Amino acid sequence: MKNILIIGSSYGIGKELAYQYHKLGHFVNLFARDFEALKAIKSNLKTNIEIFELDVTDEKRSQEILNNFLQIDLFIYCAGTYQPMPATNIDLKEAKKINEVNLVGAFNCLDVIIRKMLLQKFGHIALVASVAGYVGLPKSFAYGASKAALINLSETLYAELAEFNIKVSVINPGFVKTRLTDKNDFKMPAMISSEKAAQYIVKELDKEKFEIHFPQKFTIWLKLLRILPYKILFFFTKKLTHK
């Protein structure tokens, strides 16, 4: 039985990951701002679960809670927020909030998690980024930047922590049906459910892969776009998010 911490597990992919890992017999520790949603999950799962109310932007609270864990086998950072935002209509307050949750919150947690895993001499860190971090997409003024930073951060962690027996993975989903993608007003290709996304993540994390991206019939095309000349890249990204 592994001791698994999932940050951002009240809804969407994080919630489904909790159910998947619990079904496999692991102990799941769930963290989110919406404590009522966590209580509903706990009432369903009943055993091998603990829940914690946590706003990852609160550095002191994040570190106080995480410091209480004696062993962490798998740490998944799934906390995230999103708001479509074109560069022609910036909401600065919301843009800062997006980066505080998606990126700075990860820093607040990793400051504790990495030190603990170094002491126990093992562990697995998984950060949920997005294919929005591959290329700059329209209406992704703050969100894409935060996810690109998470991908870069994951690469840094992988390079530095491998020698200490700490595995690192970055998870880059395409379009997954969640409350966040419901905010989009454009056609989202290859959309999958949160449950299918979680099932795929669990399977691939078990293989200790560095990058987990899906659905690959969509994500591979975005990877290919990244290596094209910018003139061609911009043509396709504009079409991708056109209504």
Secondary structure, DSSP 4 states (H G I P E B T S, - for coil): --EEEEES-SSHHHHHHHHHHHHTT-EEEEEES-HHHHHHHHHHH-SSEEEEE--TT-HHHHHHHHTT-S--SEEEE-------B-TTS--HHHHHHHHIIIIIHHHHHHHHHHHHHHHHT-EEEEEE--GGGTS--TTBTTHHHHHHHHHHHHHHHHHHHGGGTEEEEEEEE--EESTTGGG--S--TT-EEHHHHHHHHHHHHHTT-SEEEE-HHHHHHHHHHHTS-HHHHHHHHHHHT--
